């Protein structure tokens, strides 16, 4: 079974609520790291962060 690594955008609102968006998917951790570094480099919004995860269910995720 192939693993897909997700790069997830986490938008945190001022009231603490977090909204999750799957920004990219990658077949390997190495490729996901490339995406993560690029997205973090381009990100200028303090309310947005990017994380890598291997599971994503019901707004709970397991980060790597």
FENNORFEN-V760432 format. One record per pair of residues at least 12 apart in sequence whose C-alpha atoms are under 6 Angstrom apart, sorted by the first residue. I is the first residue (numbers start at 0). GAP is how many residues later the second one is. Records with the same first field share a line. If there is no record, write none. Layout:
I=GAP + GAP
This chain:
3=22 + 23
4=20 + 21 + 48 + 49
5=18 + 19 + 46 + 47
6=16 + 17 + 44 + 45
7=13 + 14 + 15 + 42 + 43
8=12 + 14 + 40 + 41
9=38 + 39 + 40
10=36 + 37
11=35
51=12
